[in-house]
Each structure stands twice: as C-alpha cells, then as structure tokens.
Amino acid sequence: MRNNNVPPIAKQIPKELVAHNDVRIDNYFWLNDRDNPDVIDYLEQENAYCDGMMKHTEQFQKDLFEEMKSRIKEDDESVPYKYNGYWYIVKFETGKNYPIYLRRKESLDAQDELLFNCNEMAEGYSYFKLTGISISPDNLKVSFGIDTVGRRQYTIHIKDLETNELFSDKITNATGSSTWANDNKTLFYTSKNEQTLRSEKVFKHHLGADSKNDQLVYHEKDDTFNVSVYKSKSRQYIIIGSHSTLTNEYQVLNADTPNANFKLFQERIRGLEYSISHFEDHFYILTNLDNATNFKLMKTNVANTAIENWKEVIPHRKEVMLEGIDIFKEFLVMSERENGLNNIRIKRWDNTDDYYLPFDNETYTAYTSTNVDFDTSILRYGYNALTTPASIIDFDMVNKTKNIKKEQEVLGGKFKKENYVSERIWAIADDGTKIPISIVHHKSTIKSKDTPLLMYAYGSYGHTIDPYFSTIRLSLLDRGFIYVIAHIRGSEYLGRPWYENGKLLLKKNTFTDFIDCTKHLIAQNYSSPSHLYAMGGSAGGLLMGSIMNMAPNLYNGIVAQVPFVDVITTMLDDSIPLTTGEYDEWGNPNDLAYYNYMKSYSPYDNVSKQNYPNILITTGLHDSQVQYWEPAKWVAKLREHKTNDTVLLLKTNMDAGHGGASGRFESLKEDALDFAFLLDLEGITV
C-alpha cells in the first residue's frame, strides 16, 4: 500500500524534441496522454500525496470554506434589466450552487416566468455550465449552450418558452453562443475545430431542421484567427467577427434578410484593430488606425464602410486609452483609462454636454454594465474598490443623479469597510520604468519583516487586473495578510504601450517587473522573503514559474493555478487548442529568434538544480486552455531537480477544466485549499 506522505516519482521516458537543430530531452512527455491508465494513476498518486500532506489542515479547510460561504448572500438576485418588453433576473436560492434565470413581462410586479433552473439541469453532472442565452425577437424561443465536461465545447439547444419544451434541434461542438435573425426561425452560431478547439466556422440553422444539414456561412481558414457571430445592440445587423491578437475583420448582414449574403465591412490589414457599433445611419468604429496606439473613435455611413470613408469622432490621446463605448439615443458613453484608473465619460450627441463621472480614490474598479436599451437616459454602471463591496448604479445622464440599485452584502456580521485600508504605490524597475502596485490590508496590520504578504498578478494578453473587492480575500486580510496586485507590463493598466512592452520579445519585462515589485515591497518593509507569497493562474501561472526560476529566494511560497509552463513544446504543437492564435502574443517558435527567446524563460525548460519555495500547483484534467500535462510534467521535473525539502504539491481536479469547479460554492473549496496552504506556511491554522 502506498505511503501518501512520500512524494510520487514519475517514471522517466526520455523523448528527443528537435527544432532548429536544438535538441531538448523531455523525460515526462509521456504524461501527454489522458487515455493512458499510467497517466491517470500518476495524477491520482499526486492527489493522494497532496491530500496526505494537507491532511492536518483538513478541518481548517472546511472552516475556511464555511467562513467564505457565510459571507455570501445565498438567497440573492441580480438587478433586473429590461430587454424587448421583458425584465430579466438571475437569482440564487439558499444552499444551491447554480443560478435560476427568470423574466417578467413589462412590469417587475408581473408573474415570474422560469427560463432555466440550472440546479435541476445540473443534477447528475460533476460539472455544469450554461451559457449563451439568446432570446428570439418574438420572445417565444430561447437558444442556449450547455457544457458538462469543462472543456468549453458546448451543445446548443432551443427551448419553446410557451410550452417550456425543448425543440428537437441539437447543435454539438459549438462555442455556446448563438444569435437569432429577425424572422424568429433562423439561428447563426459558431462551431469549433474538434482537435484544436479553435472557433472557425459560422453556420446558419433553421428551426426544426437537422443540424447536420446546417448551411456553412463562413469558414475562417487562417488558423491564427478565431471567429464569432452576434447581433448589434440596435438589433438591425448580424455581425461576423474574425479576431487575432493584432488584427480584426467584420462582415455584416441585415438581420431582416438572413438568407442574403454577408457584406465585408473592412478587409483585414495586419496590425489594424477595430470593433464596430451601429447607431442610426452610421457604424461607430473603435480603432488603432494610423498609429492610434490607445485607440480613437471613428464613424462611417452604413452604405460605405471601407476604411477610406471613416471619419474621426474622438481623436487619439497619448495619455488616455479608449477601452470601449456604449451608444444611447441621446448620449455616447466612453470607457477610458488614464494613469491606470477607470474613467466613464458621457457626451451628448448634440455636443451640449460632455463630462466624467466622479471617482475619488486610486484603488477602484468602475465599468459600464448591462445597457441593452437605446432609448433611455439611464446608464447602468458598476463600482467597487479594494475596501468597498460592489455596487450596481443607475445614473441619470440628464439630471446627473445616481440611484444605487444594489450593494453587495457581506454577511457574517464582521465586515466593516472602515476596518480596511488601501493604497497605490510605485516600484522602479531595473530599466527605470515605474510599476504601479495596489495594496490592501486590515487597519490593524502593521508593516514589518514578519508580516505575511500575498502578491497577485497576471500580465498577459493586455488583460488588466483592476483593484477589485473580494469577500474571499477577507479570510487572508483578517488573519494579518497584506494583499497586493502588481500591475506589471503585459496588461493594459497604463494603456496599450504597457501591453506592447510585455509580450513577444519583451515578455521578460512581465517577470522582472513582478520581481522588482517584490524587491520594492521588501525594501519598504511591507514584508520579507520568509513571509512573502505569490499567486497567479494560467498565463499568470507562467509568471509564477518564471519568477521561481529567476528569484526563488524572494518567496516562501507560491500558488500556481492552471499554469502555462511548457511554452516551447506547446507553441510548436499546432494541434493543441489555442496555439496558432497565440503567435502574436508569445511569438512563433518556428522562427529561431522566438524559439531562443522562449527557451530562455519557459518555466519547464529552465527548471534547475536549486532551492525552490514551497509550491502548490493546481490544474483540471479537462482543461482546454492549458492542458493538464503542463503542470503535471512541471511538478515531476521540479521533484527531480529541487535541492531543498520544501513542500511541492500537485492537485488535479479530475472533473473540471480551466475555470475549476462549477457552482458558486464548489469553487470555494479550491480557494480554501489555496489559502490553507499559505496560512499553514505562516503557522496560522485557526
């Protein structure tokens, strides 16, 4: 019988990987086969070892889970929004994991009409996800996608909202989203490549027909692009979008004529990014045309959409990034970012008014929310901060008054926002760049070399982690932790150039920024290496792998969630989901310059004989974004090479994918494991 307190040692089967006459030996390549019983056995051994090593925290994990759960309002519901004559609401019931979708006709006092009870639909499945709810224009039908594996391959169904019966229509291997033409019987949807999971084809489906006979409308043959289909907010156009990291292309079709041909909006030009919104006789275009790095707003008549007809509406500004727009009958609303901070700008079409919503601190998140109605003066937006729970606010753009529709309730009776403090500071990178850092802690926590501190970051794809409120995080803050978000290059926190300077052949800036932020926090006496921890997931897991190779002595513990760590091998394999679409983010290693650069930082390739921090690594067997074998191989190689006796744990969710467990409470058990790991390293187990 196996001793679960002894780490499993993966067998070594050397495999030569050759590119550019460079030979890499991968002893654990064999783990790349989820159908191999030996692979499953190894993952289960690692799970048993993790459970054994964390057994003394079992009760603590349960306590943390209950503590996190106790802060959540279980019988909760969303702020209703009105669309096409109906108010739509999502609610949760006490003790239930999944949402219930409802609507009420015309009035909020009307009787509830049940769309979906996901708790009933999820029965019998260890994983369940419903997505892509799309109501037909006549309000009588709804299409939706279901995933019961976690691999993001959805089956689309259609429900009759008069009888509550499902139509026989069934569309498999789809993205889950779909959109109705205005005839109420034609549905457009996107399918995935079975192997790479790239969304590559748009089909047209007629209600009641066999999906095998669906008409192919568009095939995106460039494997660096993904494709999507959706309806404009005006409901007048069906839009096909082709997207790569650096380039966009759109096709449009009048939603009243689904059997006509799509018209090309503006053909793709490498490096030209644009998105489109329809309003009256014009399309409005958010674009980087003519070196508008932080984007500008243009417009063109619906009859003449080619680039030579685009006219400037809002010019490019070097210090302000234009992130998005919301169009209303009388107002244009712009979501902007300046010096890292979210701004919401409101402008009348007739130019009689132009102003910003006021926000008054440096560690907040603000964003426009669900605004599906054109003919209204009410803008719905969301606001929260590191110390302030989330609010949904309706703002009257005429009277300039706000109505807080909902404030997130933090139950349990202990939370008071005045008990927490936040700040933003700046570290200086080795190249002189100033790196912003958002910080929150309990007001009674004193900065010192003995203070535990957890740093979090992502730093890829231009995805920005804004300073947001978290009830889960309170379990660390209330036990004396300082929590830090490092706004490193690779995000767009300081505009588009911030992203450009953290990708491709500048990717290492992401890692060195994080390390420089760590050194700054230590120098400023926030904590010390004996009490400093780091956490990141997916591409943030790549960050974790890189910093632990480059500066392992700075951290006492690291949590890497679904980490992307075998960069070269993955990026050389174009059969793996996401690979080809990632070339503009990481580079194409078939090019020697990118190969050599990736090899210099790829966490798996740079594991060496040295001391490593305490490490917890988590993954999902069915992960479609980062395949489970990357973290599994990484752990095996770390076990082989690390020269100290720190803890190294791998936990694989055998029933889930990239997003972890489904259900609002089940995922808390994963958070409880992560936190118990960190708190245990600090000797805090109550």
C-alpha positions in Angstrom: 0.0 0.0 0.0 1.3 3.4 -1.0 2.6 5.9 1.7 0.8 9.1 0.9 3.4 11.1 2.8 6.1 10.2 0.3 6.0 12.1 -2.9 5.3 10.1 -6.1 8.2 9.9 -8.5 7.1 9.9 -12.2 8.9 7.4 -14.4 11.3 8.9 -17.0 10.9 8.0 -20.6 13.3 10.3 -22.5 11.9 11.9 -25.7 14.0 13.9 -28.0 12.4 17.2 -29.1 14.3 18.7 -32.0 13.8 22.2 -33.5 16.4 24.4 -35.3 19.0 21.7 -34.7 18.5 22.2 -31.0 17.8 19.0 -29.0 15.7 19.1 -25.8 15.2 15.9 -23.8 11.7 15.7 -22.2 11.7 12.8 -19.7 8.0 13.4 -18.9 6.5 13.8 -22.4 4.6 10.6 -21.8 2.2 12.4 -19.4 0.7 13.9 -22.6 -1.9 11.2 -22.9 -5.0 11.4 -20.7 -6.2 8.0 -22.1 -3.1 6.2 -20.7 -4.0 4.5 -17.4 -0.5 5.2 -16.1 -1.1 8.9 -16.5 -4.3 8.8 -14.6 -2.6 6.7 -11.9 0.2 9.2 -11.6 -2.3 12.1 -11.2 -4.2 10.2 -8.6 -1.0 9.5 -6.7 -0.2 13.2 -6.7 -3.7 13.9 -5.5 -3.3 11.4 -2.7 0.1 12.9 -1.7 -1.4 16.4 -1.7 -4.3 15.2 0.4 -1.9 13.4 2.8 0.4 16.4 3.1 -2.5 18.7 3.8 -4.4 16.3 6.0 -3.6 18.3 9.1 -5.4 21.3 7.6 -8.5 19.3 6.6 -10.7 20.8 9.3 -9.1 24.2 8.7 -10.0 23.9 5.0 -13.6 23.1 6.0 -13.7 26.1 8.4 -12.3 28.4 5.7 -14.9 27.1 3.2 -17.7 27.7 5.7 -16.3 31.1 6.5 -16.1 32.1 2.8 -19.5 30.7 2.2 -21.0 32.5 5.2 -20.2 35.9 3.7 -22.2 35.2 0.5 -25.8 36.1 0.4 -27.3 32.7 -0.6 -30.8 33.9 -1.5 -29.5 36.6 -3.9 -30.7 38.0 -7.2 -29.3 40.3 -9.8 -30.6 43.8 -10.6 -33.3 43.4 -13.2 -32.7 44.8 -16.7 -35.3 45.3 -19.4 -34.9 43.9 -22.9 -37.6 43.9 -25.6 -40.5 44.1 -23.3 -39.3 41.8 -20.5 -37.4 42.3 -17.3 -34.7 39.7 -16.9 -33.4 38.4 -13.5 -30.9 35.9 -12.3 -31.4 34.6 -8.8 -29.8 32.1 -6.4 -31.5 30.1 -3.6 -30.1 29.2 -0.2 -27.9 26.1 -0.4 -28.0 25.9 -4.2 -24.9 26.0 -6.3 -26.4 27.2 -9.6 -28.4 30.2 -10.9 -32.1 30.4 -11.8 -33.0 32.5 -14.8 -36.3 34.3 -14.7 -38.2 37.0 -16.6 -41.3 39.2 -16.0 -43.4 40.7 -18.8 -43.4 44.6 -18.9 -43.7 45.1 -15.1 -41.5 44.0 -12.2 -44.7 43.2 -10.5 -45.7 40.7 -13.1 -45.5 36.9 -12.5 -42.2 35.1 -12.8 -41.6 33.1 -16.0 -39.0 30.5 -15.5 -36.4 30.2 -18.2 -33.8 27.9 -16.6 -33.3 26.3 -13.2 -29.6 25.3 -13.5 -29.7 23.4 -10.2 -32.2 20.9 -11.7 -30.3 20.8 -15.0 -27.0 20.1 -13.3 -28.3 17.0 -11.4 -26.1 14.0 -12.2 -23.2 16.0 -13.5 -20.0 16.8 -11.6 -19.5 19.8 -13.9 -22.2 22.0 -15.4 -22.1 25.3 -17.3 -24.9 27.1 -19.1 -24.0 30.0 -21.4 -25.1 32.0 -24.4 -28.7 32.7 -23.6 -30.3 34.3 -26.7 -34.0 35.2 -26.8 -35.7 35.3 -30.2 -37.1 38.7 -31.3 -40.7 37.5 -30.8 -39.8 36.5 -27.2 -41.2 32.9 -27.8 -37.9 30.9 -28.0 -34.5 30.8 -26.4 -31.3 29.2 -27.5 -28.5 28.3 -25.1 -25.4 26.3 -24.7 -24.5 23.5 -22.2 -21.1 22.1 -21.2 -21.0 19.1 -18.8 -17.3 18.4 -19.1 -15.4 21.7 -18.6 -13.7 21.7 -22.0 -15.7 24.6 -23.4 -17.3 22.5 -26.1 -21.0 23.4 -25.8 -24.1 21.8 -27.2 -26.7 24.3 -28.3 -30.4 23.6 -27.5 -33.6 25.6 -28.3 -36.5 25.9 -25.9 -40.1 26.8 -26.6 -41.0 29.5 -24.0 -44.7 28.9 -24.4 -44.7 25.2 -23.7 -41.3 25.0 -21.8 -40.4 22.1 -24.0 -37.1 21.6 -25.9 -37.2 21.5 -29.7 -35.5 18.5 -31.2 -32.7 20.8 -32.5 -29.3 19.9 -31.1 -26.1 21.5 -32.2 -22.8 20.0 -30.9 -19.2 21.2 -30.6 -20.2 24.9 -30.5 -18.9 27.9 -28.6 -22.3 28.0 -26.9 -23.4 31.4 -28.1 -25.9 32.0 -30.9 -28.0 34.8 -32.3 -31.4 35.0 -33.9 -32.3 36.6 -37.2 -35.4 38.8 -37.1 -37.5 36.1 -38.7 -37.5 34.2 -35.4 -36.6 30.9 -37.1 -33.0 31.4 -38.3 -30.2 31.0 -35.9 -26.5 31.8 -36.5 -23.8 30.1 -34.4 -20.1 29.3 -34.3 -18.6 25.8 -34.3 -15.1 24.7 -33.1 -12.4 22.6 -34.6 -12.7 19.2 -32.9 -9.0 19.0 -32.2 -7.7 22.5 -31.7 -11.0 23.8 -30.3 -10.5 27.0 -32.4 -13.8 28.6 -33.2 -13.5 28.6 -37.0 -16.9 28.2 -38.7 -20.2 30.1 -38.7 -23.3 28.1 -39.6 -26.9 29.1 -40.3 -29.5 26.8 -38.7 -33.3 26.7 -39.4 -35.6 25.9 -36.5 -36.7 22.3 -36.7 -34.0 21.2 -39.2 -31.3 18.6 -38.6 -28.1 20.4 -37.6 -26.2 18.1 -39.9 -27.7 20.0 -42.8 -26.9 23.5 -41.5 -25.5 25.9 -44.1 -21.9 26.9 -43.7 -21.9 30.7 -43.9 -18.2 31.4 -43.2 -15.1 29.4 -42.7 -12.1 31.2 -41.1 -9.2 29.4 -42.7 -6.4 31.4 -41.1 -5.6 29.4 -38.0 -4.3 32.4 -36.2 -7.8 33.8 -36.1 -11.0 32.9 -34.2 -14.5 33.7 -35.4 -17.7 34.8 -33.6 -21.2 35.8 -34.6 -23.6 38.2 -32.8 -26.3 40.8 -33.2 -25.7 44.6 -32.9 -27.3 46.4 -30.0 -29.6 48.1 -32.5 -30.8 44.6 -33.4 -30.6 45.6 -37.1 -27.4 43.6 -38.0 -26.0 40.2 -37.7 -22.2 40.6 -37.4 -19.4 38.0 -38.0 -16.1 39.0 -36.4 -12.7 37.4 -37.1 -10.2 38.2 -34.4 -6.5 37.6 -33.9 -4.2 39.3 -31.3 -3.3 42.1 -33.6 -6.0 42.2 -36.4 -9.8 42.3 -36.8 -12.2 41.9 -39.7 -16.0 42.1 -39.7 -18.9 41.1 -42.0 -22.4 42.5 -41.6 -25.9 41.3 -42.6 -29.2 43.0 -42.2 -31.0 40.9 -39.6 -34.2 41.1 -41.6 -32.7 39.2 -44.5 -30.9 36.1 -43.1 -30.7 34.4 -46.4 -28.8 37.2 -48.1 -25.0 37.3 -48.2 -22.9 38.9 -45.6 -21.0 42.1 -46.7 -17.4 42.7 -45.8 -17.1 45.8 -43.5 -13.4 46.4 -44.0 -10.9 43.7 -45.0 -8.2 42.7 -42.6 -5.0 44.5 -42.6 -2.3 43.1 -40.4 -2.0 45.3 -37.3 -5.3 47.1 -37.9 -7.6 46.5 -34.9 -11.2 47.7 -34.9 -14.6 47.0 -33.5 -18.0 48.3 -34.7 -21.2 49.5 -33.1 -24.3 50.5 -35.1 -26.4 53.7 -34.5 -29.0 55.1 -36.9 -27.2 55.7 -40.3 -23.7 55.0 -39.1 -21.3 52.5 -37.7 -19.0 53.7 -35.0 -15.5 52.2 -35.1 -13.1 51.9 -32.2 -9.7 51.5 -33.9 -6.0 51.9 -33.7 -5.9 53.2 -37.4 -2.9 55.5 -38.2 -0.9 54.6 -35.1 -3.6 55.4 -32.7 -2.0 53.2 -30.1 -4.5 53.9 -27.4 -7.4 53.9 -29.9 -9.7 56.5 -31.2 -13.4 56.6 -32.3 -14.4 57.0 -35.9 -17.7 56.6 -37.9 -18.8 55.7 -41.3 -22.1 55.6 -43.2 -23.7 52.2 -43.3 -23.6 52.2 -47.1 -19.9 53.0 -47.3 -17.9 51.1 -44.6 -14.5 50.8 -46.3 -11.6 52.4 -44.4 -11.3 55.4 -46.8 -14.8 56.6 -45.6 -14.0 56.5 -41.9 -14.3 59.9 -40.2 -12.8 60.9 -36.8 -15.2 61.4 -33.9 -12.9 61.2 -30.8 -9.2 61.7 -31.6 -6.4 59.5 -30.3 -4.9 60.7 -27.0 -1.4 59.6 -26.0 -2.2 59.5 -22.2 -5.7 58.2 -22.4 -6.8 54.7 -23.6 -10.3 54.4 -25.1 -11.4 51.0 -24.0 -15.0 50.8 -25.1 -18.2 52.7 -25.9 -21.9 52.4 -25.1 -24.3 54.1 -27.5 -27.7 55.6 -26.5 -30.2 57.6 -28.4 -29.0 60.9 -27.0 -25.6 60.0 -25.5 -22.3 58.5 -26.3 -20.6 56.9 -23.2 -16.9 56.2 -23.3 -14.9 53.9 -21.1 -11.4 55.3 -20.7 -8.3 54.6 -18.7 -5.8 57.2 -17.7 -2.8 56.7 -15.4 -4.2 53.2 -14.7 -7.6 54.5 -13.5 -11.0 53.7 -15.0 -13.0 56.8 -16.2 -16.5 56.9 -17.6 -17.1 59.9 -19.9 -20.6 60.9 -21.0 -21.2 63.1 -24.1 -24.4 64.2 -25.7 -24.6 63.6 -29.5 -25.6 67.3 -29.9 -22.4 68.4 -28.1 -24.3 70.3 -25.4 -22.7 68.4 -22.6 -19.5 66.4 -22.0 -18.5 65.3 -18.5 -16.9 62.5 -16.4 -18.4 60.5 -13.6 -16.6 61.4 -10.4 -14.4 58.7 -8.6 -12.3 59.7 -5.7 -9.5 57.2 -4.9 -6.7 55.2 -6.6 -7.7 51.6 -5.9 -11.1 51.2 -7.5 -12.8 49.5 -10.5 -15.5 51.1 -12.5 -17.2 49.8 -15.6 -20.4 50.2 -17.7 -22.7 47.3 -17.0 -25.8 45.9 -18.8 -27.0 48.6 -21.1 -29.2 46.9 -23.7 -31.7 49.7 -24.3 -31.1 52.5 -26.8 -33.9 54.9 -25.9 -33.1 55.7 -22.3 -31.2 58.3 -20.3 -30.2 55.8 -17.7 -26.6 54.5 -17.7 -26.0 51.4 -15.6 -22.5 51.0 -14.3 -20.6 49.0 -11.6 -18.2 50.2 -9.0 -16.1 48.5 -6.3 -12.8 49.1 -4.6 -10.3 47.0 -2.7 -12.1 48.1 0.5 -15.6 48.7 -0.9 -18.1 45.9 -1.9 -19.5 46.0 -5.4 -22.4 48.3 -6.3 -24.7 48.4 -9.4 -25.7 52.0 -10.0 -28.2 53.6 -12.4 -27.1 57.1 -13.4 -29.5 59.6 -15.0 -27.4 61.2 -17.7 -29.8 64.2 -18.0 -30.3 65.0 -14.3 -26.8 63.7 -13.3 -28.2 61.8 -10.3 -27.4 58.3 -9.3 -29.6 55.5 -7.9 -27.7 52.7 -6.2 -29.7 49.7 -7.3 -27.7 47.1 -5.3 -24.8 47.0 -2.9 -23.1 43.7 -2.4 -23.9 42.4 1.0 -21.1 40.9 3.0 -22.7 38.6 5.6 -21.3 37.2 8.8 -21.5 40.4 10.8 -17.8 41.1 10.9 -17.1 43.2 7.8 -16.9 46.9 8.1 -15.1 48.7 5.2 -13.6 51.3 7.6 -11.5 48.4 9.1 -9.5 48.1 5.8 -7.1 50.4 4.2 -5.8 50.6 0.6 -3.1 52.5 -1.3 -1.3 52.6 -4.6 2.5 52.8 -4.6 5.0 52.7 -7.4 8.1 50.5 -7.8 11.0 51.3 -10.1 12.1 48.5 -12.5 15.7 48.0 -13.4 15.1 49.8 -16.7 13.7 52.9 -14.8 10.1 52.1 -15.6 7.6 52.9 -12.7 5.4 49.9 -11.9 2.1 50.6 -10.1 1.1 48.4 -7.1 -2.3 48.3 -5.5 -2.3 47.2 -1.8 -5.0 46.4 0.8 -4.8 45.2 4.4 -6.7 45.3 7.7 -6.1 48.6 9.5 -4.6 46.7 12.5 -2.0 45.0 10.3 1.4 46.6 10.8 4.1 46.6 8.0 7.2 44.7 9.1 9.6 42.0 8.1 7.3 39.5 9.9 4.1 40.5 8.1 2.8 37.9 5.6 2.1 39.3 2.2 0.5 37.7 -0.9 1.3 39.2 -4.4 -1.0 38.5 -7.3 -0.6 39.4 -11.0 -1.5 38.2 -14.5 0.4 40.3 -17.0 -0.5 38.9 -20.5 -2.9 39.5 -23.4 -3.4 43.1 -22.4 -5.7 41.8 -19.7 -5.8 44.2 -16.7 -6.4 43.1 -13.1 -8.1 46.1 -11.7 -8.2 46.7 -7.9 -11.4 44.9 -7.0 -13.2 43.8 -3.9 -13.3 40.2 -2.8 -15.2 38.6 0.1 -12.9 35.5 -0.2 -9.8 37.7 0.3 -11.1 38.8 3.7 -10.0 35.4 5.1 -6.4 36.4 4.5 -6.8 40.1 5.4 -8.5 39.2 8.7 -5.6 36.9 9.6 -2.9 39.6 9.1 -2.0 39.2 5.4 -1.3 42.2 3.2 -2.7 41.6 -0.3 -1.0 43.1 -3.4 -1.9 43.4 -7.1 1.2 44.1 -9.2 0.1 46.0 -12.4 3.0 44.7 -14.4 3.7 45.1 -18.1 1.8 42.8 -20.4 -1.5 44.2 -19.1 -3.1 47.5 -20.3 -3.2 49.1 -16.9 -1.2 52.1 -18.2 -2.6 51.9 -21.8 -1.8 49.9 -24.8 2.0 50.6 -24.8 2.1 48.9 -21.3 0.9 45.7 -23.1 3.2 46.1 -26.1 6.2 46.3 -23.8 5.2 43.0 -22.1 4.8 40.5 -24.9 6.8 38.8 -27.8 10.5 39.6 -27.5 9.8 41.9 -24.5 7.9 39.2 -22.5 10.6 39.1 -19.8 9.5 42.6 -18.7 6.4 40.9 -17.2 8.6 38.7 -15.0 11.2 41.2 -14.0 8.5 43.8 -13.2 7.0 41.3 -10.7 10.4 40.6 -9.1 11.2 44.4 -9.0 7.8 45.0 -7.2 8.7 42.2 -4.8 12.1 43.8 -4.0 10.5 47.2 -3.6 7.9 45.9 -1.1 10.7 44.2 0.9 12.8 47.4 0.8 9.8 49.4 2.1 9.4 46.9 5.0 6.0 45.6 3.9 7.3 42.0 4.4 10.4 39.9 3.9 11.2 36.7 1.9 10.4 34.5 4.8 6.8 35.7 4.7 6.3 36.7 1.1 4.0 34.7 -1.2 3.0 34.9 -4.9 -0.1 33.6 -6.8 -1.1 33.5 -10.4 -3.2 31.5 -12.8 -3.0 30.4 -16.5 -0.6 33.0 -18.1 -0.2 34.2 -14.5 1.0 30.7 -13.8 3.7 31.2 -16.4 4.6 34.2 -14.4 4.8 32.1 -11.2 7.0 29.5 -13.0 9.4 32.2 -14.3 9.8 34.1 -11.0 10.5 30.9 -9.1 13.3 30.0 -11.5 14.7 33.6 -11.6 14.3 34.6 -8.0 13.3 31.7 -5.8 14.9 33.2 -2.7 12.4 36.1 -2.6 9.3 33.9 -1.8 8.4 31.5 0.9 5.5 30.0 -1.1 3.9 30.1 -4.5 0.5 29.0 -5.7 0.3 28.4 -9.5 -3.2 27.8 -10.8 -3.7 26.0 -14.2 -0.2 27.3 -15.2 1.1 27.6 -18.7 4.7 26.5 -18.2 5.8 24.3 -21.2 5.9 27.2 -23.6 8.1 26.0 -26.4 6.6 22.5 -26.7 3.1 23.8 -26.6 3.7 26.6 -29.1 5.4 24.2 -31.5 2.3 21.9 -31.5 -0.4 23.5 -33.6 -2.8 20.6 -32.8 -3.2 21.9 -29.3 -6.0 24.3 -28.5 -5.1 28.0 -28.7 -1.6 27.5 -30.1 -1.8 29.1 -33.5 -3.9 32.0 -32.2 -1.2 32.8 -29.7 1.7 33.5 -32.1 1.1 37.3 -31.8 1.3 37.1 -28.0 4.3 34.8 -27.5 5.8 34.6 -30.9 6.1 31.6 -33.3 8.9 29.3 -32.1 9.3 28.0 -35.7 11.2 31.3 -36.0 14.6 30.8 -34.4 14.6 34.2 -32.7 11.4 33.5 -30.9 12.5 29.9 -30.2 15.6 31.1 -28.4 13.8 33.8 -26.5 11.1 31.4 -25.3 13.7 28.9 -24.3 15.4 31.5 -22.1 12.3 31.9 -19.9 10.0 28.8 -20.4 9.5 27.6 -16.8 9.6 23.9 -17.7 12.8 24.2 -19.8 14.5 26.3 -17.1 14.0 24.1 -14.0 17.4 23.7 -12.5 19.2 22.2 -9.5 18.5 24.9 -6.9 16.4 25.6 -3.9 12.7 26.3 -4.6 10.0 27.9 -2.5 7.0 25.9 -1.1 4.7 25.3 -4.1 1.1 24.3 -4.6 0.1 23.7 -8.3 -3.5 23.1 -9.4 -5.0 22.0 -12.7 -8.0 20.4 -14.3 -7.9 17.2 -16.3 -10.3 18.6 -19.0 -8.6 22.0 -19.2 -9.0 23.3 -22.8 -6.8 26.4 -22.3 -3.7 24.9 -20.5 -3.5 21.2 -20.9 -3.2 19.3 -17.6 0.1 17.7 -18.7 2.0 21.0 -18.5 1.7 21.3 -14.7 2.0 17.6 -14.3 5.3 17.4 -16.2 6.5 20.5 -14.4 5.9 19.0 -11.0 7.7 15.8 -12.0 10.7 17.8 -13.2 10.7 20.0 -10.1 10.7 16.9 -7.9 13.7 15.6 -9.9 15.7 18.8 -9.6 14.9 20.8 -6.5 17.6 20.6 -3.9 15.7 21.5 -0.7 12.9 19.9 1.3 10.2 22.5 0.8 6.7 21.3 0.0 5.7 20.6 -3.6 2.1 19.7 -4.2 0.0 19.0 -7.3 -3.8 18.9 -7.1 -5.7 17.9 -10.2 -9.5 18.3 -10.4 -10.4 15.2 -12.3 -13.9 16.6 -13.2 -13.1 20.2 -14.4 -11.4 22.4 -16.9 -9.7 25.7 -17.0 -12.2 27.6 -14.8 -12.0 24.9 -12.0 -15.1 23.5 -10.3 -18.5 24.7 -11.4 -21.0 26.1 -9.0 -20.6 29.1 -6.7 -19.8 27.1 -3.6 -17.8 24.2 -5.0 -15.1 26.6 -6.3 -14.7 27.9 -2.8 -13.2 24.6 -1.8 -10.4 25.2 -4.2 -9.9 28.7 -2.7 -9.9 27.1 0.8 -7.1 24.7 -0.2 -5.0 27.6 -1.7 -5.5 29.7 1.5 -4.9 26.8 3.9 -1.6 26.1 2.1 -0.5 29.7 2.5 -1.8 30.2 6.1 -0.3 26.8 7.2 3.2 28.0 6.0 2.6 31.0 8.3 1.6 28.7 11.2 -1.9 30.0 11.1 -4.4 27.2 11.3 -7.4 28.7 13.0 
